[in-house]
Amino acid sequence: MNGLPLSDELCEKVVIGTLLNYPAEWAENTDLLCPELFTDYKCKTIYTVSKGVVDRGEKADIISVTAELAKTKAQGVSTVDILDISNHVALSSMRQQVSRLAELQRRREIWRIGQQMIQAGTDEGEPIETIQSQALDQLSNLFASASTEIQSIAQVATNYTQNIINANREGRRLQGAPTGFGMIDQRGGLQPSDLFVIAADSSQGKSSLALNMVVSAAKTGYPCAYYSMEMTADQLFARILATETGLPSNVLNTRPLTDEQLSRYQLASASVSQLPLYFDERSTSSLDGILSSIRTMVFRNHIKVAVVDYLQILNVNMKNVNKEQAMADAARRCKNLAKELNICIVLLSQLNRDRDNLQPSMARLRDSGQIAEAADVVLLIYRPEVYGSRYKYPDELSKVCTQGTAMLHVCKGRNIGTFRFVVGFNASLTKFFELDTIPEAEPNTDIDDNRPF
């Protein structure tokens, strides 16, 4: 081991020589060929000149490349060099040789990233979360680019059709983790590669809804991760137990349990502890830390859904930008990561206050309208009872009882359309649930506006 990046000069000459003698090999290997494959100056220069000829739609053989080199007056490469390199030919193993150069190029990139890590280990100037995120991003992009393939529509159609056939044969969902709400699940649930934004005013139940959704997904075998900037893993676990046992968190945490309650608790705890649901409290101090952890969770635990709770209190580690730009960048990074890893990222967001119109709208997304632009789905929560008995649901839902209910409004659905529906909400259990029948408001119903949330 000499500690220097790897290269193979003979292999580089074989690839260039084969291209010069058999120009048709350009088309066969265009997905792998790039200047970075070559470390030898002469080989890289000949490749660059040859690529220019190919890009003009001409045949890049020995004669045309020699003429192009003379025209461009490339230094350090003579006609003798071209003839020498053209003697190195391996047509039958060309793909293997190009693949070897591609692998060596990736190893050199790993070496470069490693050098950056060594430098970072001797300098405390950058936050450790930023260093970790950058390293993981670079490594992920490196290996993602290595496996990227251009597909024709015929290939996509074949793969998609086969997925449908297999899903029907096996009686399983085609894609998407279930949320526990039929109106969403019948449209695909939490779809892979989607950024799913849940937005509402304070105390409307954003965290509760997200937690209800991931528990539903985990129960059907979809591994999920939950990142909370406000609650510990213990507190999240207590909320889950409250919804499963029917015992409020304050009862579980502050009062002796009866034998019957203890039995319910033990059964629920044993069941919940088997769910593929993960928490990482150490990574919730910054967006970089969370995104790095999500990558790790995908590789180690194969998660399909990740919840980030919530956007506006994230430390995004961006200098010289305003809050709106930082939030827009954070949302876009979450969307890009969801697409790259083929998972669903659920991002919780606050709404700006509007005292004149308390009904939520996409235009009220706090700090940046670009959050909605990055999102595939935006779901708004509206619980009028939080504001008082005189507030009602809008339009066709105006006669629905607001006590113990909530309106979920999908106001943006890139692949599922827009719709809204009413669900039940148990405040003491922080639980959203489907209703068998939609309750109608009674005329002149008096509701105590001062009761606790």
Buried (B, 14 or more C-beta within 10 A) or exposed (E): EEEEBBBBEEBBBBBBBBBBBBBEBBEEBEEBBBEEBBBBEBBBBBBEBBBBBBEEEEEBBBEBBBEBBEEEEBEEBEEEBBEEBBEBBEEEEBEEBBBBBBBBBBBBBBEEBEEEEEEBEEEEEEBEBBBBBBBBBBBBEBEEEBEEEEEEEEEEEEEEEEEEEEEEEEEEBEBBBBBBBEBBBEBBBBBBBBBBBBBBBEEBBBBBBBBBBBBBBBBEEBBBBBBBBEBEEEBBBBBBBBBBBBBBBEBBEEEEBEEEBEEBBEEBBEEBEEBBBBBBBEBBBBBBBBBBBBBBBBEEBEBBBBBBBBBBEBBBBBEEEEEBBBBBBBBBBBBBBBBBBEBBBBBBBBBEEEEEEBBBBBEBBBBBEBBBEBBBBBBBBBBBBBEEBEBBBEEEBEEBBBBEBBBBBBBBBEEBEEEBBBBBBBBBBBBBBEBEEBBEBEEEEEBEEEEEE
